[in-house]
Amino acid sequence: MKHLVLLLLSWLTLGVQVEGKAVLAHFMLGNTVNYTTKNWESDINHAKASSIDAFVLNMARNERLPTQIYNAFTVAADTSFKLLFSFDYAANGSWPKSDVLSLLNEYSTHPAYFTHNKQPLVSTFEGPDAWKDWIEIKDKTNAFFVPDWSSIDPRKAANRSVVDGLFNWGAWPEGPRAMNTSGDESFVSALHGKPYMMPISPWFYTNMPGFDKNWVWRGDELWFARWEQAIQLGPEFVQIVSWNDYGESHYIGPLGAGDGVDVWDAFGRGEAPFNYAKGVEHDGWRTFLPFLVDRYKRNETDVEVQAEDENVVTWYRLTSDGASGCTDGGTTGNAKVQGQKEYKPEEILEDRIFYSALLGSPANVSVKVGGEAIAAKWEVEPKGGKGVYTGSVEVKGEGDVKIVVQRQDDIVAKVDGEKIRGDCEDDGGYRNFNPWVGTSGADAVRAGGVLGTVVTAMVVALIMG
C-alpha cells in the first residue's frame, strides 16, 4: 500500500513544479506565427504527458510575437505548466537591455513563469559580450541567470559575476564518434557547485543556405545514450534540444502542434532546397520520456516497468546511402563554420535501422525490411533486465520496415514502419538526413486529464483511509 501511494504521488507531480531537478525543452517561438490557443494547448499537453516541466521560449529580437507570448502564458497558467525566456543574441543581433527588461517585467512574476529558488529563471542563446547588461537586469527582476555562452570557454563564462549557472549547447558529438560527457564535465568543473544545465538532443541536420547552415552531426544512438549519461551525471537541469526546431531536425514535438498548422516559415527564409521535416514524424522519441525523466530526477537504477508501459521505438532514414539518383545537396558531416573538420555525411551517420524497447523482462527483437528478415539483437541491455534496451541493424535493400519484440510466442510490441526507398524522388532528388521515428502507437504515460483526476481521488482515499 505504501508503495502504491508513493507511486501515485510521483505521477501527480508530473504537472507540478517542485524545486530540485527539472527537465526543460527548447522551444522556437518564431515557429508559432500561425498558432491558435488550441495549438498551444496541444503542445503543452503533449509536453506534460512526457514529464517535461517547462518550455524554454527562444526569441530573436525580431521574433517577440507579443500575441503568442500572451497566448502561451495564458494556456500554461490554465494547465499548470511553466515557461521561461531564452533571449537569442545570435540570430538577429544583440538584444537591447531595455527590451529584455520590458519582457521580464511583464512576465517574470506571472504564475506560469518557471522559477528556481523562487527566482524567475532566464537563459540566453549566446550574448556573452552583453554580460554587463545583466547586472541591471538581475537587480531589477531578481532573475536566476543561466545563459548559454558556449562560444567562450566555460571557465571564462562561469567567472562572470552575473552567472548563477550555465547551459551548454554542445549536445552533439564531433565527427564519427559517440557522445561522451567530457564537455559536460568541463562545465561542471568550471561552475564550482553552481547549477549546470545539460543538453540532450536526438539529432541535428540542417540544409538552409540562406542561414549559412548545411551540415549533419552524428545522431544514431544519441537520444537514449544521452539520457543514460544524464542519469549518471545528475545535473540540476536538463534541456532537451528541441521541442519544435524543424529546421535543425532535432524536434521531438508533433509536427504543426498536431493539427497541420503551417510552421514551415523558416524553410523559406533559410532558402532550404526542400522541406526535410514535413511528414517526417519524431513523436516516437517521447514514448519513454516519463520513464527516463523519472529515473533522472530520482537517480534510481532499480526500476519497475509495468506490462502496459512496454513498447518499442524505431528510427531510421527513409533513403539509404545506396539510393539511386540522389544528391547530398552539399551537406557535410560537421561544419567548417563551426571550426570543425568536415566529413562526408555517410562517414558521420551509420546506414542502420535503430530500435529501442522499454521492457520489464528480457525479450527478443526481430527486424524485416521488404519482407526479408535481418538478424537483430540488443546491443545494450539494462542491468537486471528491466529498463531500456537498444540495438540496430544494417540497412539492406528497400521496402516496408517491421520491428517485433516478443517473448516466446507473445508479441510485446511492434512497429509497422515507413518504407525505406530506393530513390529520392519524394524529396526532389535530395538525400534526406532527417530520420523518421515510429512507435507501436501506445501513448506515453499520462498523468493529466482523466487519469490525473482518478489518481488524485485514489491518493486522497488512501491517505485519509
N, C-alpha and C positions, 0 to 999 in steps of 0.2 A: 504494500500500500504506500509506504514512504517513497519507494522508487517511482511509483506512478505519479504521485503528487509532484515530485521534483521534475519529472519529465514533462508534465502538463505545464508547470510553471515556466520551464525553459521554452516551450512553444509560445507561451503568451508574450514573452519578452521579444519575440521576433519583430514586433511592430512598435516597440517602446525603446526610446533611447535611454541607455544607462551608461554611467561613467565606466571607463575601462576600455578594452579593445573595441574597435569599431571597423566595419567594412564599408567603404565608400565606393562610388562608381563615377568615373569621369564622364561628364555629360556635355555634349556640344550644344549650347543654347542656339547657335546660329542655324541649326537644322530644324528649328521649331517655328519658322516663319509662318507656316500654314497650320499650326496646331490649333485645335479647339480644346476646351476643358476636358472633353472626353478622351482626347489623346493623352493629356497629362494624367488622367485617371488610369488609363491603360498602362502607361509606363510605370507609374508609381505602384500600382497593384502588382504588376509583374515583379518589380524590384523587391517589394515587401515579401512576396511569396518566395523569393530567392534568398531571404535573410540579409538583404542589403540595408544598411542603416540610413544612407543619405546619398543624394546626387551632388556631385561637385560641379556646379554650373560654370563651365568655361566660357568666358566672354572676351572677345576682342573689343577694342574701344568703340568700334562702329557696329557692334552686334549686341547692343544692350537690350533691345527689344522690350521696352517697358511693359507692354501689354502681356507678353509671355512670362516675364518675371512675376508680374502680379498674378496671373493665372496659376503659375506653378506654386507659388506660396499659398494661394487660396486653397487649391486642391490638397496640397501637402498637409495643411493645418486640419483639414476635414478628415484626413486619413491617418493622422498620427505619424506622418513621415517627415523626414528632415531634409533640408537643403543648405548648401553653403556656396560662397562665391570663390571662384578662381579667376583672377584677373590676368588675361593673356597679354603679355607685353611684347610678344614676338610676332604675332600675326599681322597687326596693323600699327605697330609703333607703341611707344610708351603711354601708359595711362596718366592723364593729368591727376595730380593729387586731389584736386577739388572734386573730380568726378568719382573717384574711389570713396571719398568721404561722403558724398551725397548718397550713393547707393547703400553704404553701410549704415549711415544714419537712418535711412528709411527702413532697412530690413534686418539689421543685426539684432534687434530686440523683438523681432517677430516670433510668435510661438513656434513656427516651423523652422526657424533657423537653428542649425546644428551648433551645439556648444560643447566645449571641453573645459572642465573645471569651472563651469558657469560663465565661461567667456565664449563669445562667438568665434568659431574657428574660421580663419581666412587663409587662402592659398593663392599662388600665382602660377603661371607658366612663364618662367624666366623673369627678367627685370632686375637682376642684381645691381645694375648701375643706379637704380632708383631707390636704393635701400634707405637713404636718409628720409625719404618721404614718409616712411613707415614709423618714424619717431613720433611725428604729429598724429598720423592716422591711428596708431595704437593708443596714444594718450587720449584722443577724443572718442574712441569707440570701445576701448578695453578689449581689443581683438587679441586672440591667441593666434600668432602668426607662424604658419608652416608653409613657406614658399618652396617652389621648385626652382632652384638656381643651379641646375645640373650642368650648365655651361661653364661653371667655375669649380675649382677643387672644393670638395665638401668641407675641408678644414677651413678654407677661407670663408666659405658661406656660413659655417657654424660660428665663426668668430665675430660676425656682425652682431652688434648689441641688440638689434630688434628681433632676432630669430628666437622663437620658442621651440622650434623643431624644424625638420626638413623633410620634404618629399623628394624622392629620387625618380626621375623619369626613365631611368635605364632598365626597362622591363624585358629587353630582348638581348640574346647573345650576339656577339660579333663574329661573323664568319661561320663556317660549317661545324659548329660545335654546340653542345648542350649548354644550357644556362647553369651558372653556379651562383653562389651567394657572396662572391668576393666584393662586388660593388656595394651590396647591402652592408657588408661588414665594415667597409671604409666609412660609410655614413654613420653607422652606429658608433664607431670609434671616435669620429670627429665630434659627435654630439655630446659625449661625456654624460650620458644619462638623460638628456633631453629626448622627447618623443621622436621616433622615426616612422615615417610613412612609407611603407614598402609597396612597390608597384607589382601588379600581377596582370599579365596580358596573354591572350591566347595566340596572337598572330600579328603580323604587320606586312601589308602590301599596299603600295600606292602608286598610281600612274597618273599624275597631274602635272604635266609640263608647265602649265601656267603658274603653278606654285613652286616650280623648280624641284619637284618631287617625283621620282620614278625609280623605286627600289623595293626589294623584298628582304626582310630579315627572317631568320630561321624561326619557324613556329613548331611544326611537327608535334612533339610530345610536350611542348612548353606548358600548356594550361594546367594539367594535373601535376606535373613535376614541380611547378612553381608553388602550387598550394601546399605541397608537402614541405617545401623549403620554408614557407611562411609559418607553418605549424611548428617546425623545429626552431626557427629563429624567434618567433613570438613578438613581433614589433607591436607598438601601441596602436598603429593604424595600418590597414591595407587599403590601397586604392586600385580598383580594377580599371584598367585602361583597355577598352572603354565600354560605355553603355551604347552609344549611338554614333561613333565616328566611322561612318560608312566609307569615307574617302581613304581611310587607312586600314580598313578591313579587319579591325580588331573589336568590332561591336559584338555584344552578347545580347542586346535587347532585340525586340521584334522589329522587323522592317516596317517603317512608317507607323510606329506605335500600334501595329496590329490591324490597322484597317485601310492600309494603302494610301494614306495621306502622302502628298508629294514632299519628299525630304531630300531630293537629289540636286538642289541648287549648287552645291559645291562642285559637282561633276562638270557643270557648265563653266563656272568661274575658274576652275582649275584646268580647263581645256583637256579633260580626260578623253582619250580616243574612243572609249566605250564605257558603259556603266557596269563595272565588275562586281557591284554589290546587289543590284536589283534582282530579286528572285533567289538570291543565294543566302539561305537562312542560316543563322547561327544559334537559334534558340536552344538547341540541344546542349550547348555548353553551360546552360543554367541548371540542368537537370539535377546535378548532385551538389549544387551550391549550399543548400541548407545543411547537408551533412558536413561539407568541408568547412563552412563558416563555424559551425558548432564545435568542430574539433579545434579550429584555430583559437576560438575565444576561450575554450575550457582547457586548452593544451592537453587534450586527452588522447591517449593512444589505445586505451581499452574501450572499444566502441560496440554499440549494439546496432544491428541492421535488421529492420522488420521485413518480413516477406513482401509486404505491399510496396516497399521502397526499392526493392531490387529492380535494376534497369540496366540498359546498355546504351551507349552513345558512340557514334562513329563520325569521323571527319576525314575528308579527302578532297583533292582537286578533281574537277569533273573532266578535265582533259589531261592525259598523261604526257610525260616527256616525249613519248614516241608518236604523239598525234600528228597527223599529216596536214600540210597546208597552213601551218601556224607560224606566226611571228611573235617574238617575245616583246615587241613594242619598244625595244631599247631598255627594258627593265634590267637592272643589275642586282646582283646579290651584294648587299652592303651598299654604301653610298659614299662617293668621293666628297660630296658636300658636307658629310658628317666626319670627314677626316679618316675614312676607313679604306682599307684595301678592298677593291672590288673583285667579285667573282661572277661567274655565270650563274643564273638563277638555279639551274639544276645541280650546281655544286653546293648550294646552300640548303635547298629543300630536298628531302628524300621522296622518291616517287612511290609512295606507300599509302595504304589504307590503314588509318589508325582507329583503334576502338578501346573503349574503357567501360567497365561494368562496376556497379555497386552491388556487392553480394554479402550475404550473411554466412555463407559457407562456400567451399570451392565448387566450381562448375566448369564445364568445358566450353570452348568457343569454336565456332566454325565460320568460314567465310566462303562465299561463292560470288564470282563475277561472270555474268552472262551464262549462268548455269554450271560453270566449271568450278569445282572445289579447289581451294587453295589451302595448303596446310597452315593451320593457325594455332597459336598458343599464347599464353600470357607471358610477357617479358618481365613484368613487375607484379608481385603478389604481396598483399598486406600480411603482416605478422598475425598469426592466429587464424588466418583465413577469413577474417571479417573486415570489409572495407572496400577500397577502390583497387581494382585490377586493371592493368593496361597492357596493350600489345599492338602489333602492327604486322602487316604482310605486304610484300612487294606487289605492286600493280602489275597484273598480267592480262593483256587483252582489254576488251571493252565489253560493255553490257551492264545490265542492272546488277546492283550490289545487294547482297543479303548477308546479314550478320545474325547468328543464332547463338544464344547462350543457353545451355541445358545441363541438367543433372540426370544422368541415365536417359530415360525416355521422356522426362518432363521438361518442357520448354520454359525457361525462366523469363526470358525477354528476347525480342528480335527486332531488327530494323530492316525494312524493305527500302533500300537507299536509292538515291538518284543514279541515273545511268552514267557510267564513265564513257565518254565519247571518243571516237577515233579521229575527230577533226575539230576545228574551232569555228565552224560556221555560225553557231549561235552567238558567238562573241565577236562577230565581224572579222574573223581571221586572227584575233589576238589570243594568245595563251592567257588564261585567267588563273592567276596565282592565289586567288581568294578561295578557300575551301568551303564546300557545302558541309553542314553539320546536321546530323539527324539523330533521333532517338525513337524509342518504340511508341511514343505518343503519350505516355503517362506524364502528367504534370509534376513539377517539383512540389515537395511537401509544402502545404499551405497552412498558415496559422491565422489567417484573417477570415472574414466572411462568416459563413455558417459554421465552419469548423471552429473558428475562434470563439463564437458565441457558445457552442456546445462545451468547448474546453473550459471557458470561464465558469459556466454553471457547474461542471464536474469538480473543478478545483474548489469552488465555494462549498459545494456539498461535502467534499472530502474533508476540508479543514473544519467546517462547522460541525460535521457529524463525527 
